[in-house]
């Protein structure tokens, strides 16, 4: 069996020992850290997530902290989303783009104070981009990566579990809002957010000494709720239309191509790097677009490399970037980047899988049974 070679460059988390004691079966590497991917099986983990509540170690969602008088100017420079009306303790899903409008990341930005932001990043080294912009524009800011290790509590029973550990105040937290709550006398930031459509929270733990006590408290409080370990689930995220940076979108794609146009206020975000490129694209429309793809036949293998999409006449129609068998949908569900001439819902295509050519149909996101 192939194993990961653990070194200082591949960091564990303060929850790794608890996960390994529970028998985690799979990891991936994300922001130079371990991210658990399979506890029982992808199928069983998905079914449990939809019915109960799970505790996810997502410490790999590293925080880039930007603080200082020019903090908001720098964050606005990085994204075409207008942050001028951002409120304290509000979370914003933001495309981060380069000078050509290409996607560098799709993090959640949290405004903790007028002069302090956390940028909860997907899998890419955004801190280097932020530091380069700050230096080039001579902004008065400090940028670093605080040791914040997130636990995500996800699933339909997440409110009940969180209330048992943090108190009834959790019910007052609105979606994409946060609140400082207390655990063992220490203040911890809690937001109603997470990388699933099943509902839940993310706990931003700053004190590593509390990691295992917090983990144990959640499992003790949730014993009758059928709480268990989990992680971002491939089936659930594809069904829900949740994109994965580095898989479904890269620097070669713009926010408009990724279906993120509603997060691009290109007229208002005057200071954004790459704004001119997005203004041109907004006028002409994107040449390709993220779509759901339903693939016929038996369960497909994992989509390690993109699978080519073609039209009936053999024309290139795009590529599939993530795919998996959905037990609830009883078909293979996938996410792909589809060319303009072929992205209409219901369009029939062909997809080149490692098992051979399959018939496929363009589908809206999210998938619904």
C-alpha positions, -999 to 999 in steps of 0.1 A, spaced: 0 0 0 13 34 -10 18 58 20 24 95 24 58 104 36 53 127 66 77 156 71 76 191 84 64 202 49 33 180 52 17 191 84 -6 172 106 -33 189 127 -41 190 164 -70 166 156 -49 140 136 -44 117 166 -81 115 173 -89 108 136 -63 81 134 -75 65 166 -110 64 150 -95 46 119 -96 73 92 -91 55 58 -80 82 35 -62 116 33 -54 141 6 -29 170 8 -44 205 10 -25 236 17 4 215 28 -17 198 54 -35 165 59 -72 166 49 -93 134 58 -114 123 29 -127 88 38 -138 75 72 -159 44 63 -165 47 25 -174 76 3 -209 62 -1 -215 55 36 -200 88 47 -223 106 23 -254 88 36 -245 95 72 -238 132 65 -273 136 50 -290 121 80 -270 129 111 -241 151 121 -204 149 115 -172 165 129 -147 174 102 -111 183 107 -106 210 81 -76 227 96 -63 228 60 -86 258 54 -57 281 64 -64 316 75 -45 345 59 -49 373 83 -47 409 69 -47 436 95 -39 473 96 -52 506 83 -52 494 46 -66 459 53 -98 464 35 -81 481 6 -59 451 1 -87 425 3 -107 446 -22 -77 447 -45 -78 409 -46 -114 404 -55 -141 417 -79 -167 414 -52 -177 448 -37 -167 448 0 -177 484 7 -207 474 27 -191 445 45 -201 443 82 -181 431 111 -186 393 117 -199 389 82 -185 361 59 -181 367 22 -174 341 -5 -150 359 -28 -133 350 -61 -96 360 -59 -83 368 -93 -50 378 -110 -44 406 -134 -60 387 -163 -91 378 -143 -79 342 -138 -90 325 -106 -63 322 -79 -86 310 -51 -122 311 -39 -120 317 -2 -144 329 24 -133 363 38 -144 372 73 -144 408 85 -134 405 122 -129 443 127 -126 474 105 -89 468 102 -87 430 104 -98 402 80 -93 364 79 -92 349 44 -101 312 47 -84 299 16 -89 270 -7 -58 250 -19 -33 276 -32 -7 299 -17 -27 331 -16 -5 346 11 23 351 -14 -1 370 -37 -14 391 -9 21 400 3 32 409 -33 3 433 -37 8 448 -3 44 455 -10 38 468 -45 11 492 -34 29 501 -2 -1 493 19 1 497 56 -8 461 66 5 430 83 -1 397 66 5 363 82 -10 329 87 -22 325 123 -24 289 137 -62 286 133 -75 250 131 -111 247 120 -135 220 129 -166 219 107 -198 205 122 -220 195 93 -253 177 89 -290 182 98 -284 176 135 -255 202 137 -276 229 154 -285 205 183 -250 194 188 -235 229 187 -261 241 212 -252 214 236 -215 224 236 -217 262 230 -252 271 243 -284 283 227 -267 313 212 -257 292 182 -293 293 170 -291 331 165 -261 329 141 -274 336 106 -259 320 75 -225 333 66 -223 352 99 -201 346 129 -201 351 167 -175 347 194 -186 320 218 -170 304 248 -155 269 255 -137 262 287 -135 299 294 -119 308 261 -135 328 233 -137 310 200 -150 323 166 -180 303 153 -196 308 119 -226 293 102 -208 280 71 -192 249 57 -183 229 26 -216 210 23 -252 218 16 -264 199 47 -261 229 70 -237 235 99 -210 255 114 -172 261 114 -153 265 146 -121 286 143 -99 273 171 -68 294 179 -56 276 210 -42 241 201 -44 231 237 -82 231 234 -83 209 203 -86 175 218 -109 187 247 -132 203 221 -132 172 199 -140 150 229 -168 174 241 -185 173 207 -185 135 206 -196 131 242 -225 156 236 -235 140 203 -235 103 213 -273 100 209 -272 121 177 -251 95 160 -222 119 156 -192 106 138 -160 118 121 -163 129 85 -148 152 59 -157 169 26 -175 143 7 -171 139 -31 -206 127 -37 -223 153 -17 -202 182 -31 -208 172 -67 -245 167 -62 -246 201 -44 -226 219 -72 -198 229 -48 -166 236 -68 -131 225 -59 -103 249 -67 -75 231 -85 -100 205 -98 -130 222 -113 -114 256 -118 -78 269 -121 -60 301 -130 -70 294 -166 -107 301 -157 -124 334 -148 -152 338 -122 -178 341 -150 -167 308 -165 -170 292 -130 -206 304 -126 -195 330 -100 -207 361 -118 -231 370 -90 -200 375 -68 -184 399 -93 -194 436 -89 -171 447 -117 -186 482 -119 -183 489 -81 -150 471 -73 -129 498 -88 -97 489 -70 -97 452 -80 -67 438 -99 -80 422 -131 -111 443 -132 -106 455 -168 -104 419 -180 -136 411 -163 -153 442 -177 -145 430 -212 -158 395 -205 -189 408 -188 -198 426 -221 -192 396 -243 -201 368 -220 -179 338 -212 -168 313 -239 -173 283 -215 -192 276 -183 -192 252 -154 -221 227 -157 -233 195 -142 -228 164 -163 -248 132 -159 -229 103 -172 -246 70 -182 -236 35 -174 -220 18 -144 -199 37 -117 -171 56 -133 -136 55 -118 -120 85 -101 -114 115 -123 -77 121 -117 -72 139 -150 -98 158 -170 -120 137 -193 -126 152 -228 -162 161 -238 -172 159 -275 -203 167 -295 -220 142 -318 -200 156 -347 -167 152 -329 -162 188 -320 -145 196 -287 -172 205 -261 -151 209 -229 -140 186 -201 -152 168 -170 -131 175 -139 -149 157 -111 -171 126 -113 -186 100 -90 -215 75 -88 -245 90 -69 -266 63 -50 -294 88 -46 -295 99 -82 -287 64 -95 -263 78 -121 -228 92 -124 -228 129 -115 -200 151 -126 -189 187 -129 -173 200 -161 -163 231 -180 -184 231 -212 -179 253 -243 -205 279 -252 -220 261 -281 -228 230 -260 -237 242 -225 -275 242 -229 -292 221 -203 -302 188 -218 -275 189 -245 -263 154 -253 -225 148 -254 -199 121 -252 -173 118 -225 -140 99 -228 -136 80 -195 -107 57 -186 -133 28 -192 -142 41 -226 -166 65 -242 -199 72 -224 -230 91 -233 -235 122 -211 -260 150 -207 -255 186 -196 -273 192 -163 -280 222 -141 -263 225 -107 -271 215 -81 -283 181 -91 -318 172 -78 -333 138 -76 
